[in-house]
Amino acid sequence: MYAFGAGGGRGGSSLGYGLPTYQRRAGIVSNRRLVPDVSMFAARGIAVYCSAMASQPGLGCGTAAERSTPWVSVAGTSVAAPLFASAIALADQATSKTGHANVGLVNPLLYGRGRGAMVDIANGNNDLFGTGRCCYAGPGYDQASGLGWTYVPAFIKVALTGRLPRG
């Protein structure tokens, strides 16, 4: 997807796609597909164990001469995308074990009944370079944080039952 003003933590409007039904039904007013959909924790310095073999240069860890430890510091999308993918995988695993349909295309679930499993980020910004152009968080969907971050236990419950857990 190509998004105007995207990159480095910015939201934007798609140049290639109109507003999808799931965003329209959620009350988003636009003619174009908006991004991001969700946010995840992606601060600098998250240590990830890189299990790529030293004999396979370029697969993350490199050679023993390039790295003295298999622990690699990652941030941003390199952290957020796998975290969110793991939430979807856990939901798919739970649905598979109980005979329910897999999550499939996650966006309609997120913008529909799964919206209650999202924790809204209502203040702050991701204006990394101080330009003032993009993007500030506010109540509900915004181009700084999308719908917010996923509370995974509630997301799994919604995927299984279509309802949020009580409490």
Buried (B, 14 or more C-beta within 10 A) or exposed (E): EEBEBBEEBBBBBBEEBEBBEBBEEBEBEEEBBBBBBBBBEBEEEBEBEBEBEBEEEEEBBBEEEEBEEBEBEBEBEEBBEBBBEEBBEBBBEBBEEEEBEEBEEBBBBBBBBBBBBBBBBEEEBBBEEEEEEBBBBBEEBBBBBBBBBBBBEBBBBBBBEEEBBEE
